[in-house]
Structure formats: structure tokens, C-alpha cells
Amino acid sequence: MRKWIKYIKDLPIRWKITLWSSMFLFFLFLSYNVFQYIVINNGILNYEKQNGIHQLKEVLAFIQSDDEPLSLKQIKNSKGYLTKINEKNQLIRVLDMKGNVITSTSNNVSPNWQQPKTVKHQEYKVIRNHDERLLVLRSPIVTDNFTGTVEIIRNMEMSDAFMDKVFLLMLAAGVGSLVFSILGGTILAKKILSNIQALTLTMKKIKINGLEERVPVNEKNDEFAQLGSLFNELMDSLEDSFLQQKQFVEDASHELRTPLAIIQGHLMLLNRWGKNDAAVLDKSLKSSLKEVDRLTNLVQELLELSRAENSLINPVDVEPINVWTAVQHVVRNFEVLYSNYEFKIRHSHESLYVNISSRHLEQILIILLDNAVKYSKKEEKEVVIDCSLINEKVYLKVMDKGIGIPEEDIPYILNRFYRVDKARSRKQGGLGLGLAIAKRWVEKYHGTINIESKESKGTNVTVVLPLFNNSL
């Protein structure tokens, strides 16, 4: 038994579905047939019993006539009447109080199949006599002239023959149902698993060909179509993440390679002959220290970007912060650093609260203001910060009148290490990570960041964050 259980457990899902669905369908059909057989059998038995009771009442009415009950002699001579009312496969007999047969008539029923028996109350029962099933009905007779019992024994041969045919028919139907249930289970399993097999095949193709493979999705909006769509969406996200990581590694390698190569070149120069030349030594040390600073900044920004991407933040758990207060704090610091720039703050509300860490909001503002300052024109040293409330959302816009961004570069400007003019950006100290970090932090707090820019006209960067519910 354990071997069979283990064998069933080890079967493929397709055969398990076929087996269990077939067994379930066959069990349902078998239960229905058994119930139907019992109902038919009980119906026929009840029909035979009602006929027997009707016959019994006729005999009792004949003997116990209200006008003049029959005498013993008349009962003995009543065989002709009893024969007349008797039916096929039935025995009628009248017994005296001692159980002796007074009169009897039989149609295909042997008197020896059931011994005579007197009763004091009506009795109905079904008994077996070898292969024959008999319905026995008995009722007492009490008149002024006679006391005894009427017996009717009905052979249920015809009913049994009919039930045998019903049984054979149901048996044939049961075998047919088993065959069809197996066939149906196989078709059902094939139908159910066809989409799973497609998913498995796609996974194998992904293992061989790469992440570009997708599951074919049928037009029906069923659970398997939803599963296939969800898998494809996950693969799209995974492919995007993979490509971003690949691009990140390539860009990081490129950014690290340049300062390292410069430092290595200066060290080799000093090692060969430059250490004896004070001017070359001073120049090489200064250049090397500058590149070390670039490496330090790059590593710090990479760590900050990693934290922004991997941090799990629930904005509800963050203490709300007043946007106006945060903007004022950052702007005051920038006014100290860039005294030759004019920073203007416009606002419609002084009590705009958002669920964001003060450190993260200030970091976002610093990145936006730093870019505005870096890429401003020499003659246009004005940066505007606008705070407003629109449709229960806080809009924080940083506007400059700088060199702007080419239209074709705007869709990529938020990507890591993306710079419009790499040579110019490197000269100005840009690493191409600031806006990527700002974007990650904004998205962590369920916000959005949008950039509008025109070359030589300036750039507007808008951060949209949900308003804290209890702020108004």
C-alpha cells in the first residue's frame, strides 16, 4: 500500500490531475447510479407491496362480508374466487387458527417456499428462498363463524429481472463513465498544463537565449493569461534591471578608470624622474589629489545611490516635514556658498507638510540647486524655487536660466552617469549621479520628478509629493 501511495505521489502533475479528476467524476457517477438503483428498487418494492395489500384487502372483504361473513365450509369452497382474483407469480391461501391450510390457489409459486403461519396483526416482509425473492403479506381474520389468517406470497421474479437489467445497464454506464472520465481527465490535464508547459518552455529558452524571451499569452482573460502576463511583466522588469545594472557597471568602470589612469600616470612619471623635479612633483601631487577627491566623491555618490535604491521606506511611518522650512534652510546655506547668486523663493502656503525624511528632502533640494548653479549662465545668476499645492499634491519646482538641456537628452537625463556634455560636466565636477539619486528618493516616497528644458533658455525641475493628510 505504501508503495502505491509513494508511486502516486511521484507521478507527474499531468497524471495526477488525470487520476484524481477521473476518480472524482467516476465517484460522482457511481454515487448517482447507486442512489438511482436504490430509489428504483424501493419504488418497485413499494409498488409490489401496494398491489399485495390491495389483493389482501379484497380477500378480507370477501370473507368478512358485512352482510354475512363466510363460514368455514364456504371458505373451503372459495378457491374458484381466489383463483379468479389471483395474479401471476402469486400464492393466496387461508389458514385456520392452528395454521392448517383451508383453501389455497397458486400461480407459479410453490406452497413449500414458505411455511404457513398464523398472525394476530398484519405483517409485511421480504424474504429469500434460494434465488427467489418473496413478498409475504399476512393478516388475521376474525368473524363470528371463523378465525384464521390470510396469506399472500408474491414472487418478485419479474421485478428482480427488471432490476437485473437496470443493474447491467448501470454497470455498462459505469464502465463507460470510467472510460470517459479518464479521457476527460486527460483532456482537462492537457488543457490546464498547456499554459504551464509554455511557461516552462519559455524559462528553458530564457536559460539558453537570454532575458528577451516571453510567454505567449492567449486573448482570453483567464487565470493562465493573467499568469503569463504577470510573468512577462516580471521578465520586463528583470530585463530592465539587468540592463541598468550592466550599464551601471560599465559606467562605473569607465568613471573609475579615468581618475585611476591619471593617478597611475603621474605616479609612473614621478617614479621615473619627476620626483627629483620640484615643479613636476608639485604638479603631479596636486593632479593626483584632485583625482583622489573625484574618486572619493564618486564612491560616496555610488553608496548614496545604492542606499536610495535598496532602502525600504513606508512614508506613513516618517515624521511629516514642513516643505517651506526645509527650502529656507537649504537656500540659506546656498546663499552663503554662492553669494553672487540670487535665490528667490515663491510660495502659496507656508504650511505644506509631506511624509518624507528631512535629510532626504534636503538632499533632493541640494542636488537640484547644485545643478541649477553649475549650469547657469555667467550673466544669469538667478535661481527660483516655487512651492505650491495642486490637487492635494505638493509641487516643488526649481527654475534656472542656464544653458538648458537638448530635447533629445531629456528622457535620459535621470539615468545614472548620463551627462549631456561629458567633457563639460567633468570640468564642472559632475558625475551624472545627482539626478538619479534624487529620482530614487522621490520615488521611494511615492512622488514623481519631471524635467522641462530648452537649450539656452533654462531648465525647470519639478518634484511632486503627496500632501500629508492632516496638514490642512
N, C-alpha and C positions, 0 to 999 in steps of 0.2 A: 504493500500500500504506500509506504514511504517513497519507494522508487517511482511509483506512478505520480505521486504529488510532486516530487522533485523534477520528474520529466515534464510535467505540465508547466511548472514554474520556469523551466529553462526554454520553453517554446518561444519562438519569435512572436512579437505582438500581433502580427497578422493572423497567425494560427490561434492565438489566444482569443482574439476578437471573434474569429470564425467559430471556435469551440463554444465559448460562453454564449454568444448570440444564438447559435444553433440550439444549444441546450435550453436556453431560456424560451425560445419560440416553441420548441418541442414540448417543454413542460407546460406552457400555456395551452397548447393544443391538446395535450394528453389530459390535463385537468378539465378542460371544457368537455372532452369526449366522455370522461368518467362521470362527470356531473350529468351530462345528457343521457348517458346509459342508465344511471340510477333513476333519473326522472321518468324516462320511458318505462323502465321496469316497474317502478312504483305505480305509474299510471295504468299499465296493463293489469297488474295485480289488483288494483282498486276496481278496475272495470270487471274483472272476473268475480271479485268479491260482491260487487253490487248485483251482478247477474245471479249469483248464487243466493244472495239474500232475497232477491225477487222470487226465485224458484221456491225458496224455503217458505216465504210468506204465502205463496199460492197453495202449497201443500197444507200448511197450518190452517188456512182459511177453508180449505176443502174438508178437513177432518173436524175442525172446531166451528162448524157452521152455527150461526146464531139461531137459526130456526130449529135445527135438530142435529146435534153432533152425531158423528158416525159411531156405530157400535163396533165391537171387536170383529164380528163377522163381516160387517160392511168394509172395514179397513182391509181385511184379508182379501176381499173381492175387488179392491180398488186398483189392482195392478194395471188394468187397461187405461184408467185415467192417468195414472202416474207415467205410464209408457208414453201416453199422448203428449204430456207436457214436458217430458224429459228431453234434454238436449244432447247433442253429440259429445262424446267423451265425458259422460256424467253418470253417476250412480245415485239413485234415490231409494232409501229404504226406511221402513218404520219398525221400531223396536218396542217391545213391551218393557215394563218396569224392571224385568230381570235381564234385559239385554238380548232377548231372543228376537229373531227377525220375524215380523208378522207378515210383511209383504216387501217386495224389492223389485226394482227394474234397473237395468244397466245398459249403457251404450258405450262399449269399448272401454269399460272399467271393470277389472276383476274384483269380486267381493272380498277376495283374500288379501288385497293390497292394504286393507285397513280393518282391524277387528272392530266389531260392533261395540258401542259404548253409550251408556245412558248418562244424561246430564240433568242437572237441576237449573242450570242457567244457560243462556245462549253462548255458543262457543264458536270462534273462528280461528283457524290456524292453517299454516302451510307446512307440509311435511314432505319428506323424501322417501320414496320407495324405489330403491335401486336407482335407476336413471330417470325415474319419473318424478315430477313434482306435482303434488296433490294439494288442492284447496279443500279443507274439510270444514263443513258448517253443521252444527248441531243445535237443536232447540227442543226444550221439553214440551210435551203435550199433556194437558190436564183437562179432562172433561168429566161429566157425570158417568159416562159409560167406559172411559178408557184413560189410562195413564201410561205414558211411554216417552219415546224420543224419536224425532225425525232427523235422519242423517242425509246430507248431500255431499257427495265426494266428486269433485271436478278434477279431471285430468287436464293439466295445463300444457299438454303436449304441443298444441298449436301456438300458444303464447311463447313457449320455450323455443320452438322452431323459429318463430319470428325474431326473438331476442338473439338467437344464434346468428341469424342473418345480419341483424344490426351490429352484433359484436364483430363479425367478419368484415363488415363494411367499415366500421370504425378502426379496426386493426389495419386494413388496407390504407385507410385515410391517414392513420398514424405513421405508417411506413412512408407514405408519400410525403407527409408533412416533415418527417425527419430528413428525407432527401432534399426537399425544397428549402427547409430551414438551413441545411448545410450549404446549399447553393446560394441562398440569400445571404447567409453569414459571410461566405467567401466574397460575394459581390460587395457587400457592405464594408468588409475589411479593406478590400482593394480600393473602394471609393474613398474611405476615410484616410487610408495611408498613402494615397497617391500624392497628396499635397505634402505629407511628411517626407516621402521619398524624394520629392522635388527639392524640399529644403535640405535634405541630406546630400543630394547630388550637388546642389549649389555650394554647400560647405566644402565638399571634396574639390570642386572646381576652384573655390577660393584658396584652398590649400596649395593647389598647383599653379593657378594662373594669377592669383593676387586678389586684392580687395575690390576690383571693379565688377566682379560677378554679382548678379542679383537674382532673386527668386521670381519666376513668372507668376503673376497674380491674375486670377480669373476676374471676370467682370462682376460676379456675384459678391454681394457684400456680406458673406458669411464669416464664421469664426476663422476658417482657414485663410480666407482672403485677408482678414484683419491681421492674422498672424504673419502672413507673408509680407504685408505692407509694413508692419512693425519691424520685422527683421530687416527689410530693405532700408527703412529709416535708420535703424541702428547701424547698419553697414555704411550708410552715407555719413553718419556722424563719426564712425570709426575711421573711415577713409579720410574724412576731413581732418580729424585729429592726427592721424598718421602723417598726412601730407604737411600739416602745420608743424608737427614735431620734426619731420625731416627737414623742412625749411628752416626751422629754428636751429637745428644742429648745424646746418650748412652756414646760416648767417652768423651764428655764434662763433663757429670755427673761423669764418672769414674775419670777423671783428677782432678775435683774439690773435689771429695770425699776424695781422699788420703791426700792432704795437710790439709783439714779441720779436718779429723780424727786425724792427727798428732797434730794439734794445740789443738784440744779438749782434747786429751790425756795428753798433757803437762799441760794444764790449770787445769784439774782434779787432776793431780799429785801435782801441786802447791797448789791447794785448800785444799787437804787433809793434807799434811805435808811438801811439798817441799819448801814452802815459808819461812820456818824457817832455811832451809839449804842453805847457800850461794852458794855452788857448784852446787846443783840441780837447784836452781833458775837461776843461770847464764846459765847453760846448756839448761834449758827449754826455757828461753827467746831467746837465740841465735837460737835454733831449730825453735821456733815459728816464729821469724823474717825471717828466711830463707824460711819457708813455705809461709809466707805472701808475700815475694818477688816473689816466684813462682806463687802465685795466681794473683799478680799484672801483671806479665808478661803474664800469661795465658789470663787474661781479655783483656789486650792490643792487644794481637795477635788475639784473637777472634773478637775484634772490627775491627781490620785491615782486617781480612778475610771477615767479613760482608761487609765492605766498598768495598773491591775488587769484591765481588760477586754482589753487588747491584748498583754499580756506572754505570751510563750511559755515555759512553765516545765515542766521534766521533774523531778518530785520526786526521782527516783533520783539526779540529779546534785547535789542540795542536801545540804549537810552536816547530819546529824541534830542536833536540839537537844533538850535536856532540858526538858520542859514545866514541871516543878516549879521549875527555876531561873528560867525566863522569867516565871512567875507571881510569884515572890518579888520579882524586880526591878521589875516594873510596880507591884505593890502597895506596895512601899516608897516609890516616887515619889508615888503617890496619897495615902499616909498623910501625906506632907509637905504636899501641896497641900490636902488636906481633913482637917485634924487633928481636926475634930469628928465625923468618920465612923469607924465601926468596920468594918474589913475582916478577915473570917475566911477562913482557907484550910483546906480539908479535903482529905485525900489518902489513897489506899490504897497507893500506890507512890511512892517518891522517884526512881525511875529509869525514867521513861516517856519514851522518845525517839520523835520524829516527824520525818519528812523535810519540813521547812518552814524557810524563811529566818527567822532570829531577828527581823529587822526586821519582817517581815510578821506573825509570831505576836504580837509585842509591839504592833503597830498594831491587830490584831484585839482584843486584850485591852484596850487603851486605849479603843477605841470602845465596847466592852461596858460597861466600868467607868464611863466618862464618862456613858453613858445611864443607868446604874443610879443614879449620883449625882444627875444632873439631875432625874430624875423620882421621886426618893424623897420620902416624906412628911417633914414637918418633925419629927414625933415618932418616926419610924422610920428612923434613920440607920445602918442595918446592911446591909452587902453581903457575901454569902458566895460564895466561889469554890471549886468542888468538882472535884477531878481523880480520875478512876477509869479502870479498864481493864475492858472488857467485850467478849468475843469478838474479841480481837486488835485492838480499836479503842480509841483514847484519847478519853474523854468529858471535855470541859472545860465546866463549867456555871457561869454567873454568875447569882446569885439576889438579888433585892431585894424589899423590902416597900413598893414605891412605889405610885403611883396606878394602875398597870396599863394595859392596852390593851383597848378594846372588842372583843368577839369578832368582829364583822363587819369590823374593820380588820386583824386578824392576817394574813390571806392577802396583804395588800398592803404590810405594814409594811417589807418588804425591798426594795421598789421605790424607784427614785430619786426624790427630792424628795417622797416620801409622808410626810405628817405627820398624826397623829390630830387634833390641835388646832393649826392653823397659827398662830393668834394667840399661843397659849401657848408654842409651840415657838420662835417668833421672839423672844418676850420672853426665853426662856431661852437663846437663841443657837443654836438648832438649825437646820440647813439641810436635813435629810432625806436626807443622802448617806452618813452614817456606816455604817449597817447595810448599805446597798447595796455600799459598798467592802468591808466585812467579808465579805459573801456572796461577792463576786467572788474575793477572795484564798483563801477556804476552798475554793471550787470548783476553783481552779487547782491545788490540792494534793490533789484527789480526795476532798475531805471534804464534809460537809453541815452546815447550820446550821438549827436548829429553835427556834421561839419558842412558849412556853406562858404565858398571862397571863389574869388575871381583874381586872376593874376593882376598885380599892380594896384588892386583895389582894396585888398584886405581879406581877413578871414573871420568868420563868426562860428564859434564852437558853443553848442547848446547842450546842456546836461538837464535831463528831465527825471525827477524823482517823485515818488508818491508822497502826497501830503500826509503828515501824521494826523490820525483821525480826530484826536482831542485838542488839536492846536487852535481851532476856532471856537 
